[in-house]
Amino acid sequence: MKILEVDKKQIDDVLEFCDYIVDNCHPRLSGTPGCKKAADLIEDKMEKICGKDNTSMEEFKLHPKAFLKWIRPTILIYIISSIFLLIRWIEIATIGYLLADALLIGQFVFYSGIFDFLWPEATGYNVFGKIEPEGEVKQQIIISGHHDAAYVFNLMDKSPILYGISMFGGISMLFFTTIVSIVGTLMKWVQQSYPVFLGTWLHYFLIIAVLFIIPLWFFTTDRVTPGVGDNLIAVGIVLEMGKALVQLKAAGDYPLQNTRIILMSFDGEEAGTRGARAYARAHKDELLDLKTYNFNMDGLYSVEGITFLESDLNGTIKLDKEMAQECTNIAHKLGYPEVNMMKFPFGGGATDAAQFGKIGVTATSFFGVETTLKALDNMVYHSPRDTTDAIDPKVIQASLEIMSVFIQKREEEIT
C-alpha cells in the first residue's frame, strides 16, 4: 500500500502554509520575534498532527550574527595587516592574516563557532513531533527542514556571477597573501634581513587582492529573505507528510508497524546549522541507540538540478552514500530522472543533515540549489525574490513521493 497519493490540494496546502508564515512572521532571522512566532505556529500545526503529548519545542542558545557578520571584521584585519606588510612589519602582518584565516575557517568552512562569543547571544527554537508506529519501535526516520530565514546576500541578489568571482577570488587572495607573509617571515628570520622577493611587485599584488576582497564587504545586508524555497517549503512538506500519515491512522489503515516518524522543523540553520547541532547533541544517545535516518530537505525550487547529498558542510562531513543512492534510485523509478547525487562543493555551505552525519546518524539532504551559470542568471536563493512564486509545484510532489516510498521501504525491510 502506498502511504501517499499526492494531489493538487496537498501541494496548494504547502504553498499556502508558506505564504501564511511569510505574511505573519517576517522577518524570521533566528533569534528574532518573527522566528519565534513562526516556531509557535508550526508547533500548533504539529500538535494537531501528532497530539500535544507528542509535540515539543526545545530552546537552545546561539549567536545568529556570528555566522556572517565575521566578514567585515575579517576584511578590516586583512587591510590593516596589508598596511603592516607594506611598511615591513611582517611579523605583525602575518599574525593578522592568520587571525583572518582563523575567522574564515572557523566560522565559514567548519561552522565550529569558536568565535561566536564575540556576537550577541539569542534563543532559538526547534519544533518536532512524533508519530508512533502501531507496534514496537525498531527504527525512526526524521524528516526535516528549517523555518528560519537568511540574510539577503547582496552580491547574489545584484549579480550572482559577481558573487561567485568575489567569493572564491577573495578567499583565494586571503590564503595566498597569508602564505606569502609566512614565507617572508621565515626568510627574514633566516637571512636576518627583509626578503628581497617582497619588493615592488608586492604593492601591485596587494592592490589586486584588495580589489577582490573589498566586494565581500557588501556580501550581505541586514535585510532578511522571505525564505520560502530556503526553507519554509521543506517544513510545509514535512507537515503535509505528517497529515497524510495521521489520516491513515484515523482510517485504521496505518502502514508503519515498527517505524517512528519524527516531524522536525529546525531553527538556526542560517546561523550555521546551530539548531540541528543543538538537537543532535541533546539527543545523541537516543539517536544512536535506535537505528535512525534523517531525510532532510533544503533549497527546494525546481526538480531540475536537484540532488541527494553524500557529503555536507563544504564537503567536510560524510553523509550516507547508500541512503543517497537509494533515494536517487527511488526518484528515477518514480519518473524524476533529473534527480542525482552530489558531494557538497567547498563554498556551498551546509544543510542540517551535516549535524546528523557528524554524530554517525544515517542521513542525506534532498538539496535543490543549482550552481550552474545558467541557473545563476535566474537564482532567487538568498534574495528578496525567494517567495512561493519561485517554487515549481512539481518539486513538492517529487519530495512527498520520494520520501513516502523511502519510508515504506525502510518499514518493509525491518518487519
Secondary structure, 3 states (H helix, E strand, C coil): CCCCCCCHHHHHHHHHHHHHHHHHHCCCCCCCHHHHHHHHHHHHHHHHHHCHHHEEEEEEEECHHHCCCCHHHHHHHHHHHHHHHHCCCHHHHHHHHHHHHHHHHHHHHCCCCCCHHHCCCEEEEEEEEEECCCCCCCEEEEEEEECCCCEEEHHHHHCHHHHHHHHHHHHHHHHHHHHHHHHHHHHHHHHCCCCCCCCHHHHHHHHHHHHHHHHHHHCEEEEECCCHHHHHHHHHHHHHHHHHHHHHHHCCCCCCCCEEEEEEEECCHHHCCHHHHHHHHHCHHHHHHCEEEEEEEECCCCCCCCEEECEECCCCEECCHHHHHHHHHHHHHCCCCCCEEECCCCCCCCCCHHHHHHHCCEEEEEECCCCCHHHHCCCCCCCCCCCHHHCCHHHHHHHHHHHHHHHHHHHHHHC
